[in-house]
Amino acid sequence: MSLIALAVFGTAVAYIVFFRILVRAGASNVMLVTLLIPVTALLSGNVFLGEPIQTKVILGAVIIGAGLLFIDGRVIIRLTGQRSTAR
């Protein structure tokens, strides 16, 4: 029963996040959310099942986060002050 509750809750949260990002950021950015699935699974396993989080897991989550920031590009634009001329 608890597994079903977690699955339903996780799916509901995923749909809400997906469609909010779709409205705010567009279709290309919403697909970046799929890269967060492993991080969410690891955090859920830690919170609900007490699974330990190892250092290499934290490092992997940081790499995924850095990749998302790089792919999105807004942070790089803010840091460099440059904007793309292509439209």
C-alpha positions, 0 to 999 in steps of 0.5 A, a space after each residue: 500500500 505504501 508503495 502505491 501511495 509513493 507512486 501516486 504521490 510521485 506521479 502527481 508531483 511530476 505532472 504538476 512540475 512538468 506542466 508548470 515548467 512547460 507554461 513558464 519556460 517552454 517545451 525545450 526547457 521542460 525536457 531538462 526535467 527528465 535529467 532530475 529523475 535519478 536525483 529525485 529517486 535517490 532523495 526519495 530513497 533516502 527520505 522514505 526508505 532510509 537508504 544512505 547517500 554516498 559521496 559519489 551520489 552527491 557528486 553525480 547530483 552536482 554534475 547533473 545540476 551543473 549540466 542543467 545550468 549549462 544547458 539552460 544558459 541563463 546563468 552563463 548569460 548573467 555571468 558573462 553579460 553576453 546575449 546571443 545575436 541569433 533569433 
